[in-house]
């Protein structure tokens, strides 16, 4: 095990699978205490059962991030289990993709409740303790959707644009209290969400091939590659990084059009 995150007590949302699980494993490997939350209790229990951590370095709770009171209770439980939280990784999110005029009110609300309000619920519950204890770090897992638009993925990009705005606002608001707030913007990543996206097309294999061909390197990121970036951003290796967004997309967002 490394020590890059020694002394960090990290609250990670959406931690039962995909990027969240990869970040959790990377944080534990670097010596952090970690408290996992996910709304899927069975999947969370399975994931926790596969993790190894020293006594007092691992805890979890099945919680829906849209429930502000449940989040407050989970933060209190985290303090009892791993110690006062001094780092937050808002990873939980959901793809909500539609054509704009085909978006129902329910889908609009689901998108913003999970992708934006849920992150705010966690920030609001954890920030007071961070400030009282001398500071901390918050990392919001955004997306390249936070500054680019793919047609027919409405209103997901709106929520991610707003998450990036919240990142900047909180960063500037609490910088004097030694709280850093940054965002990490992955592009396409090898997760179940990507598979579900490809499966939404008549020919999933063709959709996957098209996605890979869009990238300069001919591939997409692994969850562990995103996790490595998250470890760096939450660590003390970048103490003056604040209100920033690190893009990890293999160069896709810089490509004007495929060759």
DRENDO-1510 file (C-alpha; in Angstrom, 1 decimal, always signed):
<recs>
REC; n; res; u; v; w
REC; 1; UNK; +0.0; +0.0; +0.0 .
REC; 2; UNK; +1.1; +3.6; -0.7 .
REC; 3; UNK; +0.8; +6.6; +1.5 .
REC; 4; UNK; -0.3; +9.3; -0.9 .
REC; 5; UNK; -3.7; +9.6; +0.9 .
REC; 6; UNK; -2.5; +8.9; +4.4 .
REC; 7; UNK; -4.7; +10.9; +6.8 .
REC; 8; UNK; -7.5; +11.3; +4.2 .
REC; 9; UNK; -11.0; +10.2; +5.3 .
REC; 10; UNK; -12.9; +10.1; +2.1 .
REC; 11; UNK; -16.7; +10.0; +1.5 .
REC; 12; UNK; -17.4; +8.5; -2.0 .
REC; 13; UNK; -20.8; +8.4; -3.6 .
REC; 14; UNK; -21.9; +5.9; -6.3 .
REC; 15; UNK; -19.1; +3.7; -5.0 .
REC; 16; UNK; -20.5; +0.2; -5.6 .
REC; 17; UNK; -19.4; -0.2; -9.3 .
REC; 18; UNK; -17.7; +1.4; -12.2 .
REC; 19; UNK; -15.6; +4.6; -11.7 .
REC; 20; UNK; -16.7; +4.8; -8.1 .
REC; 21; UNK; -15.5; +1.4; -7.2 .
REC; 22; UNK; -12.2; +1.9; -9.0 .
REC; 23; UNK; -11.7; +5.2; -7.1 .
REC; 24; UNK; -12.5; +3.5; -3.8 .
REC; 25; UNK; -9.9; +0.8; -4.4 .
REC; 26; UNK; -7.3; +3.3; -5.5 .
REC; 27; UNK; -7.9; +5.4; -2.4 .
REC; 28; UNK; -7.6; +2.4; -0.1 .
REC; 29; UNK; -4.4; +1.4; -1.8 .
REC; 30; UNK; -3.0; +4.8; -1.1 .
REC; 31; UNK; -3.8; +4.7; +2.7 .
REC; 32; UNK; -7.0; +6.6; +2.9 .
REC; 33; UNK; -10.0; +5.8; +5.2 .
REC; 34; UNK; -13.0; +5.4; +2.9 .
REC; 35; UNK; -16.8; +5.5; +3.5 .
REC; 36; UNK; -18.8; +4.2; +0.5 .
REC; 37; UNK; -22.4; +5.1; -0.3 .
REC; 38; UNK; -24.6; +3.8; -3.0 .
REC; 39; UNK; -28.4; +3.5; -3.4 .
REC; 40; UNK; -28.0; -0.2; -4.4 .
REC; 41; UNK; -27.6; -1.9; -1.1 .
REC; 42; UNK; -27.1; -5.4; -2.4 .
REC; 43; UNK; -24.4; -4.3; -4.9 .
REC; 44; UNK; -22.8; -2.1; -2.2 .
REC; 45; UNK; -22.6; -5.0; +0.2 .
REC; 46; UNK; -21.0; -7.2; -2.4 .
REC; 47; UNK; -18.4; -4.6; -3.3 .
REC; 48; UNK; -17.5; -3.9; +0.4 .
REC; 49; UNK; -17.1; -7.7; +0.8 .
REC; 50; UNK; -14.3; -7.7; -1.8 .
REC; 51; UNK; -12.4; -4.8; -0.2 .
REC; 52; UNK; -9.5; -5.1; +2.2 .
REC; 53; UNK; -8.7; -2.3; +4.6 .
REC; 54; UNK; -7.2; -1.8; +8.1 .
REC; 55; UNK; -9.6; -1.6; +11.1 .
REC; 56; UNK; -11.4; +1.7; +11.1 .
REC; 57; UNK; -10.6; +2.6; +7.5 .
REC; 58; UNK; -13.7; +1.3; +5.8 .
REC; 59; UNK; -17.4; +1.9; +6.2 .
REC; 60; UNK; -20.5; +2.0; +4.0 .
REC; 61; UNK; -24.2; +2.9; +3.9 .
REC; 62; UNK; -26.9; +2.3; +1.4 .
REC; 63; UNK; -28.2; +5.8; +0.8 .
REC; 64; UNK; -29.9; +7.7; -2.0 .
REC; 65; UNK; -28.0; +11.0; -2.5 .
REC; 66; UNK; -31.3; +12.8; -3.4 .
REC; 67; UNK; -32.3; +12.3; +0.3 .
REC; 68; UNK; -30.7; +15.2; +2.2 .
REC; 69; UNK; -31.5; +13.9; +5.6 .
REC; 70; UNK; -30.2; +10.4; +4.8 .
REC; 71; UNK; -26.9; +12.0; +3.6 .
REC; 72; UNK; -26.6; +13.9; +6.8 .
REC; 73; UNK; -27.0; +10.7; +8.7 .
REC; 74; UNK; -24.5; +8.9; +6.5 .
REC; 75; UNK; -21.9; +11.7; +7.1 .
REC; 76; UNK; -22.4; +11.3; +10.9 .
REC; 77; UNK; -22.0; +7.5; +10.5 .
REC; 78; UNK; -18.8; +8.1; +8.5 .
REC; 79; UNK; -17.4; +10.2; +11.3 .
REC; 80; UNK; -18.0; +7.4; +13.8 .
REC; 81; UNK; -16.6; +4.8; +11.5 .
REC; 82; UNK; -13.5; +6.3; +9.8 .
REC; 83; UNK; -13.3; +9.7; +11.5 .
REC; 84; UNK; -14.4; +13.2; +10.5 .
REC; 85; UNK; -14.6; +13.4; +6.7 .
REC; 86; UNK; -12.0; +15.7; +5.2 .
REC; 87; UNK; -12.4; +14.7; +1.5 .
REC; 88; UNK; -15.5; +14.2; -0.6 .
REC; 89; UNK; -15.7; +12.6; -4.1 .
REC; 90; UNK; -19.1; +13.2; -5.7 .
REC; 91; UNK; -19.2; +10.4; -8.2 .
REC; 92; UNK; -22.8; +9.2; -8.3 .
REC; 93; UNK; -24.6; +10.1; -11.5 .
REC; 94; UNK; -27.1; +8.8; -14.1 .
REC; 95; UNK; -27.3; +9.1; -17.8 .
REC; 96; UNK; -30.5; +10.8; -18.9 .
REC; 97; UNK; -30.4; +11.1; -22.7 .
REC; 98; UNK; -33.3; +12.4; -24.8 .
REC; 99; UNK; -34.1; +14.8; -27.6 .
REC; 100; UNK; -35.0; +18.1; -25.9 .
REC; 101; UNK; -38.7; +18.2; -26.9 .
REC; 102; UNK; -39.1; +14.5; -26.0 .
REC; 103; UNK; -37.9; +15.0; -22.4 .
REC; 104; UNK; -40.6; +14.5; -19.8 .
REC; 105; UNK; -40.8; +16.5; -16.5 .
REC; 106; UNK; -40.0; +13.3; -14.6 .
REC; 107; UNK; -36.9; +12.7; -16.6 .
REC; 108; UNK; -35.8; +16.3; -16.2 .
REC; 109; UNK; -36.2; +16.1; -12.5 .
REC; 110; UNK; -34.5; +12.7; -12.3 .
REC; 111; UNK; -31.5; +14.1; -14.1 .
REC; 112; UNK; -31.0; +17.1; -12.0 .
REC; 113; UNK; -31.9; +15.4; -8.7 .
REC; 114; UNK; -29.2; +12.8; -9.1 .
REC; 115; UNK; -26.5; +14.6; -11.1 .
REC; 116; UNK; -26.7; +18.0; -9.4 .
REC; 117; UNK; -28.9; +18.1; -6.3 .
REC; 118; UNK; -27.3; +14.9; -5.0 .
REC; 119; UNK; -23.8; +16.4; -5.2 .
REC; 120; UNK; -25.0; +19.5; -3.5 .
REC; 121; UNK; -26.6; +17.5; -0.7 .
REC; 122; UNK; -23.3; +15.9; +0.0 .
REC; 123; UNK; -21.3; +19.2; -0.1 .
REC; 124; UNK; -23.8; +20.8; +2.2 .
REC; 125; UNK; -23.6; +18.0; +4.7 .
REC; 126; UNK; -19.8; +17.8; +4.7 .
REC; 127; UNK; -18.6; +21.4; +4.2 .
REC; 128; UNK; -19.3; +22.6; +7.8 .
REC; 129; UNK; -17.1; +19.8; +9.3 .
REC; 130; UNK; -14.4; +20.5; +6.8 .
REC; 131; UNK; -14.3; +24.2; +7.7 .
REC; 132; UNK; -14.4; +23.5; +11.4 .
REC; 133; UNK; -11.5; +21.1; +11.2 .
REC; 134; UNK; -9.2; +23.2; +9.1 .
REC; 135; UNK; -10.1; +22.4; +5.5 .
REC; 136; UNK; -10.4; +19.6; +3.1 .
REC; 137; UNK; -10.9; +18.7; -0.6 .
REC; 138; UNK; -14.0; +18.1; -2.7 .
REC; 139; UNK; -13.8; +16.4; -6.1 .
REC; 140; UNK; -16.9; +16.4; -8.4 .
REC; 141; UNK; -16.8; +13.8; -11.1 .
REC; 142; UNK; -18.2; +15.8; -14.0 .
REC; 143; UNK; -17.9; +14.8; -17.7 .
REC; 144; UNK; -16.8; +16.2; -21.0 .
REC; 145; UNK; -20.6; +16.8; -21.3 .
REC; 146; UNK; -19.9; +19.7; -18.9 .
REC; 147; UNK; -18.5; +21.8; -21.8 .
REC; 148; UNK; -19.4; +20.0; -25.0 .
REC; 149; UNK; -22.8; +18.9; -26.4 .
REC; 150; UNK; -23.8; +15.6; -28.0 .
REC; 151; UNK; -27.2; +15.8; -29.7 .
REC; 152; UNK; -30.0; +13.7; -28.2 .
REC; 153; UNK; -28.3; +13.6; -24.8 .
REC; 154; UNK; -30.5; +16.3; -23.3 .
REC; 155; UNK; -30.7; +17.2; -20.4 .
REC; 156; UNK; -27.6; +15.4; -19.1 .
REC; 157; UNK; -25.2; +18.1; -20.4 .
REC; 158; UNK; -27.2; +20.8; -18.7 .
REC; 159; UNK; -26.8; +19.1; -15.3 .
REC; 160; UNK; -23.0; +18.6; -15.8 .
REC; 161; UNK; -22.6; +22.2; -16.9 .
REC; 162; UNK; -24.3; +23.2; -13.7 .
REC; 163; UNK; -22.1; +20.8; -11.7 .
REC; 164; UNK; -19.0; +22.5; -13.1 .
REC; 165; UNK; -20.5; +25.9; -12.1 .
REC; 166; UNK; -21.2; +24.7; -8.6 .
REC; 167; UNK; -17.6; +23.5; -8.4 .
REC; 168; UNK; -16.2; +26.9; -9.2 .
REC; 169; UNK; -18.7; +28.7; -7.0 .
REC; 170; UNK; -17.9; +26.6; -3.9 .
REC; 171; UNK; -14.2; +26.7; -4.6 .
REC; 172; UNK; -14.1; +30.5; -4.5 .
REC; 173; UNK; -16.5; +30.7; -1.6 .
REC; 174; UNK; -14.4; +28.5; +0.7 .
REC; 175; UNK; -10.8; +28.9; -0.5 .
REC; 176; UNK; -10.0; +31.1; +2.5 .
REC; 177; UNK; -11.2; +28.3; +4.8 .
REC; 178; UNK; -8.6; +25.9; +3.1 .
REC; 179; UNK; -11.2; +23.9; +1.2 .
REC; 180; UNK; -10.3; +23.0; -2.3 .
REC; 181; UNK; -13.1; +22.2; -4.8 .
REC; 182; UNK; -12.3; +20.8; -8.2 .
REC; 183; UNK; -13.8; +18.7; -11.0 .
REC; 184; UNK; -12.7; +15.7; -13.0 .
REC; 185; UNK; -14.1; +15.4; -16.5 .
REC; 186; UNK; -13.8; +11.9; -18.0 .
REC; 187; UNK; -14.8; +11.2; -21.5 .
REC; 188; UNK; -15.9; +7.7; -22.5 .
REC; 189; UNK; -15.0; +5.1; -19.9 .
REC; 190; UNK; -15.3; +1.3; -20.0 .
REC; 191; UNK; -18.2; +1.0; -17.6 .
REC; 192; UNK; -21.6; -0.6; -17.5 .
REC; 193; UNK; -23.1; +2.8; -18.4 .
REC; 194; UNK; -21.1; +2.8; -21.7 .
REC; 195; UNK; -22.4; -0.7; -22.5 .
REC; 196; UNK; -25.9; +0.4; -21.8 .
REC; 197; UNK; -25.4; +3.4; -24.1 .
REC; 198; UNK; -24.1; +1.2; -26.9 .
REC; 199; UNK; -27.0; -1.3; -26.3 .
REC; 200; UNK; -29.5; +1.5; -26.9 .
REC; 201; UNK; -28.6; +1.4; -30.6 .
REC; 202; UNK; -29.9; -1.1; -33.1 .
REC; 203; UNK; -26.4; -2.4; -33.6 .
REC; 204; UNK; -24.5; -2.2; -30.3 .
REC; 205; UNK; -21.2; -3.5; -31.8 .
REC; 206; UNK; -21.2; -0.9; -34.5 .
REC; 207; UNK; -22.0; +1.8; -32.0 .
REC; 208; UNK; -19.0; +0.7; -29.9 .
REC; 209; UNK; -16.7; +0.6; -32.9 .
REC; 210; UNK; -17.8; +4.1; -33.8 .
REC; 211; UNK; -17.0; +5.4; -30.3 .
REC; 212; UNK; -13.6; +3.9; -30.3 .
REC; 213; UNK; -12.8; +5.3; -33.7 .
REC; 214; UNK; -13.7; +8.8; -32.5 .
REC; 215; UNK; -10.7; +8.8; -30.2 .
REC; 216; UNK; -7.2; +9.8; -31.3 .
REC; 217; UNK; -5.8; +6.7; -29.6 .
REC; 218; UNK; -8.5; +4.3; -30.9 .
REC; 219; UNK; -9.6; +3.4; -27.4 .
REC; 220; UNK; -11.5; +4.7; -24.4 .
REC; 221; UNK; -10.4; +5.0; -20.8 .
REC; 222; UNK; -10.5; +2.3; -18.1 .
REC; 223; UNK; -12.0; +3.0; -14.7 .
REC; 224; UNK; -8.6; +2.6; -13.1 .
REC; 225; UNK; -7.2; +5.4; -15.3 .
REC; 226; UNK; -9.9; +7.8; -14.0 .
REC; 227; UNK; -9.2; +6.6; -10.5 .
REC; 228; UNK; -5.5; +7.5; -10.7 .
REC; 229; UNK; -6.4; +11.1; -11.7 .
REC; 230; UNK; -8.9; +11.3; -8.8 .
REC; 231; UNK; -6.2; +10.2; -6.3 .
REC; 232; UNK; -3.9; +12.9; -7.5 .
REC; 233; UNK; -6.6; +15.6; -7.3 .
REC; 234; UNK; -7.8; +14.7; -3.8 .
REC; 235; UNK; -4.2; +14.3; -2.5 .
REC; 236; UNK; -1.9; +17.0; -1.1 .
REC; 237; UNK; +0.2; +16.7; -4.3 .
REC; 238; UNK; -1.8; +19.6; -5.9 .
REC; 239; UNK; -2.4; +21.9; -2.9 .
REC; 240; UNK; -2.9; +25.0; -5.1 .
REC; 241; UNK; -5.3; +23.5; -7.5 .
REC; 242; UNK; -8.7; +25.0; -6.9 .
REC; 243; UNK; -11.8; +25.8; -9.0 .
REC; 244; UNK; -10.2; +23.7; -11.8 .
REC; 245; UNK; -11.4; +20.9; -14.1 .
REC; 246; UNK; -9.1; +18.2; -15.2 .
REC; 247; UNK; -10.1; +16.6; -18.5 .
REC; 248; UNK; -9.2; +12.9; -19.0 .
REC; 249; UNK; -10.6; +11.9; -22.3 .
REC; 250; UNK; -7.7; +10.8; -24.5 .
REC; 251; UNK; -7.8; +14.1; -26.4 .
REC; 252; UNK; -11.3; +13.6; -27.8 .
REC; 253; UNK; -12.7; +17.0; -26.8 .
REC; 254; UNK; -9.8; +18.7; -28.6 .
REC; 255; UNK; -10.5; +16.9; -31.9 .
REC; 256; UNK; -12.5; +19.1; -34.2 .
REC; 257; UNK; -13.7; +16.1; -36.2 .
REC; 258; UNK; -12.5; +12.5; -36.8 .
REC; 259; UNK; -9.9; +12.1; -39.4 .
</recs>
